[in-house]
């Protein structure tokens, strides 16, 4: 699952790079350069919405769970509120990423930094909140090794970028 997620995450970055001509056209049409990447996100995220919507509807039909959306026994208001908050937060990561990338202008390197930060932050929060409490020493050492590899990769990307400029 991690490998598939990594590959599909890279595909999102390919979408951003493929959308660069749209971003440049938006900028030439008068859009604020800081927000130029948003035009690409509209196209990319509509594709993701379509795929996810179709798959969720297939699962709802297969599992006969369409009624869950209006189930009075469930805390619907809270569920919808938290879903909206999660979706908004998820979108805002791309919104702010697009702003940062427009300033950095280093394409895939920005994406690598973005993904590395998300993984590092979530794992460090997991450690701080004791979500990893009770796992074996081997598992915890594997987590720490993964964090070290991510930090090393960021250093290597940064060094490589410094050579290119």
Backbone as a chain_set.jsonl record, in Angstrom:
{"seq": "XXXXXXXXXXXXXXXXXXXXXXXXXXXXXXXXXXXXXXXXXXXXXXXXXXXXXXXXXXXXXXXXXXXXXXXXXXXXXXXXXXXXXXXXXXXXXXXXXXXXXXXXXXXXXXXXXXXXXXXXXXXXXXXXXXXXXXXXXXXXXXXXXXXXXXXXXXXXXXXXXXXXX", "coords": {"N": [[0.826, -1.186, 0.0], [1.972, 1.221, 0.755], [3.844, 1.589, -1.275], [2.208, 1.844, -3.557], [0.799, 4.137, -2.792], [2.901, 5.971, -2.729], [3.669, 6.028, -5.425], [1.289, 6.956, -6.628], [1.151, 9.431, -5.369], [3.326, 10.683, -6.51], [2.275, 10.874, -9.045], [0.401, 12.899, -8.708], [2.093, 15.083, -8.503], [3.159, 14.99, -11.079], [0.881, 15.731, -12.435], [0.664, 18.388, -11.594], [2.972, 19.44, -12.753], [2.387, 18.942, -15.45], [0.301, 20.675, -15.688], [1.486, 23.115, -15.736], [1.61, 24.831, -18.095], [-1.059, 25.77, -18.073], [-1.057, 27.176, -15.679], [0.808, 29.147, -16.25], [-0.54, 30.44, -18.322], [-2.732, 31.425, -16.917], [-1.446, 33.239, -15.281], [-0.462, 35.026, -17.21], [-2.888, 36.009, -18.011], [-3.513, 37.655, -15.995], [-3.771, 36.657, -13.424], [-2.846, 36.412, -9.985], [0.511, 35.746, -9.416], [1.231, 34.249, -7.17], [-0.858, 32.511, -6.735], [-1.009, 30.912, -8.951], [-0.836, 28.133, -9.342], [-3.247, 27.082, -8.567], [-5.097, 26.768, -10.634], [-4.325, 24.435, -11.921], [-4.821, 22.621, -9.88], [-7.583, 22.536, -9.804], [-8.289, 21.001, -12.052], [-6.848, 18.596, -11.541], [-7.863, 17.786, -9.022], [-10.587, 17.49, -9.58], [-10.485, 15.206, -11.115], [-9.658, 13.371, -9.162], [-11.838, 13.572, -7.4], [-13.9, 12.547, -8.998], [-13.076, 9.857, -9.411], [-12.986, 8.918, -6.725], [-15.657, 9.375, -5.926], [-17.118, 7.696, -7.649], [-16.081, 5.177, -6.855], [-16.832, 5.134, -4.135], [-19.62, 5.171, -4.388], [-20.013, 2.725, -5.652], [-19.16, 1.028, -3.574], [-21.083, 1.752, -1.617], [-23.41, 0.799, -2.876], [-22.788, -1.939, -3.125], [-22.469, -2.691, -0.428], [-24.854, -1.936, 0.6], [-25.257, 0.552, 1.989], [-26.226, 3.115, 1.675], [-28.156, 4.307, 3.246], [-26.823, 5.094, 5.525], [-26.085, 7.733, 5.365], [-28.192, 9.217, 6.235], [-28.917, 8.188, 8.639], [-30.54, 8.349, 11.599], [-29.672, 7.458, 14.079], [-26.986, 7.79, 14.14], [-24.356, 10.16, 14.851], [-24.889, 12.504, 12.954], [-24.592, 15.322, 12.381], [-22.165, 15.97, 13.641], [-20.482, 14.135, 12.331], [-20.661, 15.052, 9.654], [-19.67, 17.642, 9.992], [-16.991, 17.158, 10.894], [-16.081, 15.765, 8.661], [-16.24, 17.753, 6.699], [-14.401, 19.556, 7.782], [-12.051, 18.013, 7.652], [-11.819, 17.641, 4.878], [-11.531, 20.297, 4.045], [-9.152, 21.021, 5.352], [-7.444, 19.198, 4.116], [-7.582, 20.118, 1.445], [-6.488, 22.664, 1.811], [-3.806, 22.119, 2.314], [-2.795, 21.678, -0.241], [-3.384, 24.098, -1.433], [-1.742, 25.912, 0.019], [0.672, 24.656, -0.472], [0.851, 25.091, -3.227], [1.17, 27.859, -3.241], [3.662, 28.078, -1.972], [5.304, 26.621, -3.741], [5.118, 28.22, -5.968], [6.682, 30.33, -5.2], [9.158, 29.099, -4.601], [9.687, 27.666, -6.938], [10.864, 25.264, -7.783], [9.794, 22.91, -8.778], [9.554, 19.44, -8.796], [11.155, 19.073, -6.549], [9.992, 20.668, -4.611], [7.649, 19.241, -4.181], [8.672, 16.876, -3.092], [9.692, 17.863, -0.673], [7.306, 18.734, 0.489], [5.798, 16.317, 0.784], [7.589, 14.898, 2.416], [7.548, 16.495, 4.715], [4.886, 16.164, 5.555], [4.835, 13.414, 6.173], [6.853, 13.272, 8.135], [5.829, 15.059, 10.098], [3.385, 13.812, 10.8], [4.272, 11.349, 11.829], [5.925, 12.211, 13.951], [4.023, 13.51, 15.537], [2.517, 11.261, 16.146], [4.365, 9.861, 17.721], [4.705, 11.706, 19.814], [2.097, 11.788, 20.862], [1.891, 9.302, 21.829], [0.985, 7.188, 20.225], [2.435, 5.135, 19.254], [3.049, 3.683, 21.382], [3.687, 0.701, 23.1], [4.372, -0.847, 20.916], [6.66, -3.187, 19.428], [10.22, -3.111, 20.061], [11.66, -3.429, 17.709], [9.831, -2.575, 15.751], [9.541, 0.131, 16.518], [12.152, 1.033, 16.16], [12.296, 0.718, 13.437], [10.509, 2.698, 12.587], [11.882, 4.982, 13.474], [14.186, 4.695, 11.897], [13.046, 5.03, 9.374], [12.224, 7.714, 9.569], [14.745, 8.89, 9.789], [15.788, 8.258, 7.246], [14.071, 9.751, 5.615], [14.701, 12.369, 6.445], [17.402, 12.421, 5.688], [17.044, 12.15, 2.914], [15.818, 14.582, 2.312], [17.894, 16.323, 2.899], [19.731, 15.501, 0.925], [18.298, 16.164, -1.418], [18.131, 18.934, -1.058], [20.867, 19.576, -1.125], [21.483, 18.749, -3.731], [19.875, 20.584, -5.155], [21.217, 22.912, -4.507], [23.521, 22.62, -5.947], [22.594, 22.828, -8.508], [21.935, 25.465, -8.816]], "CA": [[0.0, 0.0, 0.0], [2.869, 2.379, 0.807], [4.447, 1.769, -2.602], [1.158, 2.384, -4.429], [0.556, 5.521, -2.363], [4.037, 6.778, -3.177], [3.591, 6.185, -6.884], [0.16, 7.837, -6.943], [1.512, 10.766, -4.91], [4.175, 11.242, -7.563], [1.387, 11.211, -10.17], [-0.172, 14.216, -8.423], [3.112, 16.057, -8.883], [3.196, 15.011, -12.542], [-0.269, 16.543, -12.835], [1.017, 19.798, -11.379], [3.956, 19.807, -13.786], [1.688, 18.97, -16.738], [-0.575, 21.84, -15.672], [2.27, 24.354, -15.729], [1.165, 25.769, -19.133], [-2.303, 26.428, -17.63], [-0.673, 28.138, -14.642], [1.453, 30.28, -16.922], [-1.592, 31.164, -19.048], [-3.512, 32.165, -15.914], [-0.62, 34.369, -14.865], [-0.465, 35.987, -18.322], [-4.231, 36.603, -18.073], [-3.664, 38.601, -14.893], [-3.89, 36.019, -12.111], [-1.747, 36.65, -9.06], [1.495, 34.661, -9.559], [1.26, 33.444, -5.961], [-1.946, 31.517, -6.788], [-1.07, 30.362, -10.313], [-0.985, 26.667, -9.359], [-4.619, 26.68, -8.242], [-5.808, 26.361, -11.843], [-3.993, 23.018, -12.131], [-5.468, 21.836, -8.83], [-8.991, 22.347, -10.16], [-8.365, 19.869, -12.977], [-6.352, 17.384, -10.877], [-8.756, 17.37, -7.941], [-11.833, 16.998, -10.164], [-10.224, 13.809, -11.466], [-9.677, 12.601, -7.924], [-13.215, 13.54, -6.909], [-14.67, 11.635, -9.848], [-12.661, 8.493, -9.094], [-13.421, 8.58, -5.369], [-17.112, 9.348, -5.887], [-17.576, 6.465, -8.307], [-15.725, 4.033, -6.017], [-17.671, 5.15, -2.932], [-20.981, 4.784, -4.765], [-19.97, 1.275, -5.873], [-19.13, 0.395, -2.25], [-22.391, 1.944, -0.99], [-24.361, -0.121, -3.502], [-22.392, -3.305, -2.787], [-22.674, -2.929, 1.008], [-26.185, -1.429, 0.945], [-25.026, 1.509, 3.078], [-26.668, 4.471, 1.326], [-28.95, 4.814, 4.365], [-25.959, 5.632, 6.581], [-25.979, 9.192, 5.234], [-29.342, 9.839, 6.911], [-29.22, 7.358, 9.809], [-30.792, 9.206, 12.77], [-28.968, 6.916, 15.247], [-25.583, 8.222, 14.051], [-24.156, 11.6, 15.097], [-24.708, 13.011, 11.6], [-24.068, 16.699, 12.332], [-20.739, 15.911, 13.978], [-19.783, 13.435, 11.255], [-20.558, 15.939, 8.495], [-18.776, 18.743, 10.359], [-15.61, 16.682, 10.862], [-15.752, 15.454, 7.263], [-15.994, 19.034, 6.029], [-13.139, 20.094, 8.303], [-10.956, 17.206, 7.108], [-11.698, 17.968, 3.462], [-10.999, 21.655, 3.926], [-7.739, 20.955, 5.748], [-6.741, 18.468, 3.062], [-7.425, 21.015, 0.3], [-5.604, 23.784, 2.154], [-2.403, 21.726, 2.168], [-2.419, 21.898, -1.631], [-3.459, 25.541, -1.667], [-0.522, 26.519, 0.545], [1.783, 24.076, -1.222], [0.921, 25.819, -4.501], [1.751, 29.176, -2.974], [5.09, 27.899, -1.701], [5.994, 26.193, -4.955], [5.208, 29.357, -6.887], [7.812, 31.146, -4.736], [10.39, 28.321, -4.721], [9.88, 27.411, -8.357], [11.761, 24.143, -8.067], [9.044, 21.752, -9.257], [9.469, 18.179, -8.057], [11.814, 19.202, -5.237], [8.984, 21.202, -3.695], [6.739, 18.142, -3.851], [9.405, 15.987, -2.19], [9.708, 18.521, 0.637], [5.93, 18.726, 0.983], [5.464, 14.962, 1.231], [8.459, 14.559, 3.549], [7.056, 17.209, 5.894], [3.645, 15.518, 5.994], [5.173, 12.132, 6.795], [7.583, 13.546, 9.383], [4.933, 15.673, 11.09], [2.416, 12.827, 11.301], [4.974, 10.371, 12.664], [6.357, 12.847, 15.192], [2.811, 13.66, 16.352], [2.193, 9.924, 16.639], [5.282, 9.563, 18.823], [4.388, 12.616, 20.925], [0.801, 11.419, 21.436], [2.038, 7.917, 22.302], [0.28, 6.228, 19.379], [3.336, 4.011, 19.008], [3.305, 3.042, 22.671], [3.332, -0.703, 23.136], [4.887, -1.609, 19.783], [7.942, -3.826, 19.72], [11.409, -2.279, 19.826], [12.001, -3.534, 16.29], [8.911, -1.692, 15.032], [9.864, 1.518, 16.834], [13.429, 1.335, 15.495], [11.985, 0.851, 12.005], [9.915, 4.034, 12.436], [12.978, 5.951, 13.607], [15.031, 4.567, 10.702], [12.311, 5.673, 8.278], [12.322, 9.162, 9.771], [16.121, 9.264, 9.449], [15.923, 8.18, 5.788], [13.36, 10.902, 5.045], [15.506, 13.561, 6.716], [18.564, 12.326, 4.813], [16.63, 12.421, 1.532], [15.6, 16.028, 2.191], [19.24, 16.934, 2.854], [20.298, 15.207, -0.387], [17.585, 16.993, -2.407], [18.598, 20.312, -0.854], [22.236, 19.68, -1.63], [21.391, 18.678, -5.192], [19.342, 21.857, -5.648], [22.243, 23.949, -4.352], [24.477, 22.425, -7.031], [21.958, 23.218, -9.772], [21.767, 26.915, -8.938]], "C": [[0.877, 1.26, 0.0], [3.485, 2.649, -0.562], [3.429, 2.367, -3.565], [0.879, 3.844, -4.084], [1.683, 6.442, -2.825], [3.991, 7.047, -4.665], [2.461, 7.147, -7.243], [0.41, 9.264, -6.463], [2.393, 11.443, -5.954], [3.328, 11.638, -8.776], [0.726, 12.564, -9.955], [0.825, 15.293, -8.833], [3.263, 16.132, -10.401], [2.037, 15.84, -13.082], [0.006, 18.025, -12.681], [1.981, 20.265, -12.471], [3.294, 19.881, -15.165], [0.766, 20.177, -16.837], [0.158, 23.168, -15.693], [1.868, 25.317, -16.851], [-0.148, 26.48, -18.763], [-1.977, 27.489, -16.588], [-0.042, 29.37, -15.265], [0.429, 31.11, -17.69], [-2.439, 31.986, -18.08], [-2.747, 33.404, -15.463], [-0.586, 35.442, -15.955], [-1.809, 36.699, -18.441], [-4.498, 37.527, -16.885], [-3.824, 37.983, -13.517], [-2.657, 36.333, -11.269], [-0.757, 35.482, -9.172], [1.556, 33.737, -8.343], [0.246, 32.298, -6.021], [-2.033, 30.81, -8.133], [-1.304, 28.854, -10.351], [-2.411, 26.209, -9.093], [-5.387, 26.213, -9.469], [-5.542, 24.886, -12.145], [-4.714, 22.139, -11.122], [-6.934, 21.586, -9.152], [-9.133, 21.111, -11.045], [-7.964, 18.572, -12.271], [-7.356, 16.88, -9.843], [-10.126, 16.944, -8.454], [-11.676, 15.544, -10.59], [-10.271, 12.914, -10.246], [-11.077, 12.475, -7.35], [-14.041, 12.53, -7.695], [-14.356, 10.182, -9.506], [-13.181, 8.064, -7.725], [-14.937, 8.48, -5.267], [-17.651, 8.056, -6.502], [-17.289, 5.261, -7.412], [-16.593, 3.984, -4.76], [-19.108, 4.743, -3.248], [-21.054, 3.282, -5.044], [-19.982, 0.552, -4.526], [-20.458, 0.561, -1.512], [-23.424, 0.981, -1.563], [-24.06, -1.56, -3.089], [-22.722, -3.635, -1.325], [-24.047, -2.477, 1.516], [-26.11, -0.439, 2.121], [-25.427, 2.939, 2.715], [-27.447, 5.109, 2.479], [-28.11, 5.405, 5.485], [-25.857, 7.157, 6.536], [-27.103, 9.928, 5.959], [-29.768, 9.074, 8.162], [-29.335, 8.241, 11.056], [-30.055, 8.733, 14.018], [-27.498, 7.348, 15.275], [-25.487, 9.723, 14.345], [-23.859, 12.327, 13.779], [-24.094, 14.408, 11.555], [-22.571, 16.702, 12.612], [-19.942, 15.224, 12.874], [-19.606, 14.337, 10.034], [-19.629, 17.11, 8.782], [-17.32, 18.302, 10.276], [-15.176, 16.299, 9.448], [-15.43, 16.721, 6.492], [-14.676, 19.648, 6.489], [-11.944, 19.335, 7.728], [-10.736, 17.53, 5.634], [-11.108, 19.346, 3.236], [-9.518, 21.686, 4.271], [-6.917, 20.279, 4.66], [-6.535, 19.367, 1.845], [-6.43, 22.127, 0.601], [-4.131, 23.396, 2.079], [-1.946, 21.97, 0.737], [-2.433, 23.382, -1.977], [-2.165, 26.205, -1.207], [0.725, 25.929, -0.105], [1.964, 24.837, -2.531], [1.516, 27.202, -4.333], [3.26, 29.066, -2.764], [5.87, 27.525, -2.943], [6.121, 27.345, -5.94], [6.35, 30.292, -6.493], [9.14, 30.406, -4.906], [10.726, 28.043, -6.18], [10.788, 26.237, -8.672], [11.017, 22.831, -8.301], [9.006, 20.564, -8.322], [10.131, 18.265, -6.69], [10.844, 19.755, -4.209], [8.043, 20.098, -3.241], [7.402, 17.179, -2.87], [9.417, 16.577, -0.786], [8.327, 18.492, 1.282], [5.56, 17.353, 1.556], [6.302, 14.555, 2.445], [7.96, 15.231, 4.822], [5.788, 16.552, 6.434], [3.958, 14.215, 6.738], [5.886, 12.355, 8.123], [6.653, 14.087, 10.461], [3.97, 14.64, 11.661], [3.089, 11.787, 12.194], [5.428, 10.986, 13.985], [5.165, 13.122, 16.114], [2.409, 12.314, 16.943], [3.082, 9.516, 17.804], [4.931, 10.411, 20.038], [3.084, 12.232, 21.626], [0.742, 9.95, 21.865], [1.212, 6.904, 21.508], [1.135, 4.995, 19.114], [3.675, 3.272, 20.298], [2.854, 1.579, 22.606], [3.8, -1.505, 21.936], [6.242, -2.201, 20.164], [9.09, -2.847, 19.45], [11.805, -2.278, 18.363], [11.122, -2.592, 15.464], [9.274, -0.23, 15.269], [11.177, 1.933, 16.181], [13.224, 1.503, 13.99], [11.38, 2.228, 11.722], [11.014, 5.093, 12.487], [13.919, 5.897, 12.404], [14.356, 5.225, 9.501], [12.372, 7.19, 8.361], [13.72, 9.643, 9.386], [16.339, 9.251, 7.937], [15.245, 9.378, 5.126], [14.169, 12.178, 5.252], [16.745, 13.565, 5.817], [18.192, 12.644, 3.371], [16.384, 13.905, 1.308], [16.941, 16.756, 2.106], [19.869, 16.716, 1.478], [19.625, 16.058, -1.469], [18.028, 18.444, -2.289], [19.996, 20.529, -1.384], [22.241, 19.657, -3.159], [20.872, 19.968, -5.79], [20.389, 22.962, -5.555], [23.293, 23.832, -5.456], [23.932, 22.929, -8.364], [21.869, 24.73, -9.925], [23.052, 27.665, -9.038]], "O": [[0.562, 2.242, -0.672], [3.631, 3.803, -0.964], [3.748, 3.295, -4.308], [0.739, 4.684, -4.973], [1.433, 7.565, -3.261], [4.245, 8.166, -5.111], [2.646, 8.048, -8.061], [-0.068, 10.214, -7.085], [2.228, 12.627, -6.247], [3.63, 12.62, -9.454], [0.511, 13.304, -10.915], [0.449, 16.297, -9.438], [3.472, 17.214, -10.951], [2.188, 16.564, -14.066], [-0.372, 18.827, -13.535], [1.821, 21.347, -13.036], [3.601, 20.773, -15.956], [0.478, 20.653, -17.936], [-0.468, 24.228, -15.671], [1.785, 26.52, -16.603], [-0.334, 27.651, -19.096], [-2.551, 28.578, -16.607], [-0.323, 30.498, -14.859], [0.513, 32.338, -17.712], [-2.818, 33.116, -18.389], [-3.324, 34.477, -15.287], [-0.671, 36.633, -15.656], [-1.88, 37.837, -18.906], [-5.575, 38.112, -16.778], [-3.996, 38.706, -12.535], [-1.558, 36.498, -11.798], [-1.165, 34.329, -9.033], [1.897, 32.562, -8.478], [0.463, 31.241, -5.429], [-3.043, 30.168, -8.422], [-1.908, 28.349, -11.297], [-2.749, 25.058, -9.369], [-6.25, 25.342, -9.355], [-6.445, 24.17, -12.58], [-5.167, 21.044, -11.456], [-7.472, 20.534, -8.808], [-10.002, 20.271, -10.809], [-8.658, 17.562, -12.389], [-7.661, 15.688, -9.795], [-10.775, 16.11, -7.822], [-12.6, 14.743, -10.451], [-10.851, 11.828, -10.282], [-11.466, 11.41, -6.871], [-14.794, 11.749, -7.114], [-15.265, 9.37, -9.332], [-13.747, 6.981, -7.579], [-15.451, 7.59, -4.589], [-18.532, 7.409, -5.937], [-18.16, 4.411, -7.228], [-17.042, 2.909, -4.362], [-19.742, 4.044, -2.457], [-22.048, 2.638, -4.709], [-20.719, -0.418, -4.346], [-20.918, -0.372, -0.853], [-24.224, 0.411, -0.821], [-24.971, -2.312, -2.744], [-23.198, -4.73, -1.025], [-24.362, -2.614, 2.698], [-26.819, -0.588, 3.117], [-25.006, 3.881, 3.386], [-27.397, 6.325, 2.66], [-28.633, 6.146, 6.317], [-25.577, 7.795, 7.551], [-26.984, 11.116, 6.26], [-30.862, 9.293, 8.683], [-28.343, 8.811, 11.51], [-29.831, 9.527, 14.931], [-26.847, 7.276, 16.317], [-26.44, 10.465, 14.11], [-22.72, 12.717, 13.521], [-23.175, 14.654, 10.774], [-21.802, 17.356, 11.908], [-18.853, 15.674, 12.519], [-18.525, 14.382, 9.446], [-18.876, 17.528, 7.902], [-16.5, 18.985, 9.663], [-14.017, 16.494, 9.084], [-14.469, 16.765, 5.724], [-13.925, 20.196, 5.682], [-10.94, 19.943, 7.358], [-9.597, 17.678, 5.192], [-10.285, 19.541, 2.342], [-8.722, 22.305, 3.565], [-5.824, 20.735, 4.323], [-5.448, 19.387, 1.268], [-5.623, 22.491, -0.253], [-3.286, 24.25, 1.81], [-0.822, 22.422, 0.52], [-1.584, 23.857, -2.731], [-1.559, 26.972, -1.954], [1.726, 26.626, -0.271], [3.083, 25.188, -2.905], [2.278, 27.665, -5.181], [4.034, 29.855, -3.305], [6.962, 28.041, -3.181], [7.112, 27.441, -6.664], [6.921, 30.971, -7.347], [10.136, 31.006, -5.308], [11.874, 28.163, -6.606], [11.421, 26.216, -9.727], [11.56, 21.756, -8.046], [8.499, 20.651, -7.204], [9.7, 17.585, -5.759], [10.876, 19.345, -3.048], [7.679, 20.023, -2.068], [6.764, 16.719, -1.923], [9.177, 15.863, 0.188], [8.2, 18.252, 2.483], [5.069, 17.253, 2.68], [5.792, 13.944, 3.385], [7.947, 14.615, 5.887], [5.638, 16.402, 7.646], [3.405, 13.956, 7.807], [5.567, 11.707, 9.12], [6.684, 13.627, 11.602], [3.759, 14.594, 12.873], [2.522, 11.389, 13.212], [5.324, 10.345, 15.031], [5.279, 12.983, 17.332], [2.006, 12.235, 18.104], [2.615, 8.901, 18.763], [4.864, 9.904, 21.158], [2.981, 12.339, 22.848], [-0.318, 9.431, 22.216], [0.789, 5.883, 22.05], [0.61, 3.931, 18.788], [4.488, 2.348, 20.301], [1.768, 1.275, 22.113], [3.649, -2.727, 21.923], [6.881, -1.754, 21.117], [8.935, -1.881, 18.702], [12.235, -1.255, 17.831], [11.618, -1.892, 14.58], [9.311, 0.561, 14.326], [11.303, 3.059, 15.702], [13.887, 2.319, 13.349], [11.712, 2.852, 10.714], [11.066, 5.989, 11.644], [14.396, 6.934, 11.942], [15.012, 5.896, 8.705], [12.55, 7.87, 7.351], [13.867, 10.677, 8.735], [17.005, 10.138, 7.402], [15.785, 9.954, 4.181], [14.306, 12.98, 4.328], [17.097, 14.6, 5.25], [18.939, 13.332, 2.676], [16.701, 14.435, 0.244], [17.095, 17.696, 1.327], [20.472, 17.633, 0.921], [20.302, 16.609, -2.336], [18.272, 19.109, -3.296], [20.28, 21.545, -2.019], [22.926, 20.456, -3.796], [21.368, 20.411, -6.826], [20.449, 23.843, -6.412], [23.887, 24.833, -5.856], [24.678, 23.39, -9.228], [21.742, 25.23, -11.043], [23.044, 28.891, -9.145]]}, "num_chains": 1, "name": "protein.A"}
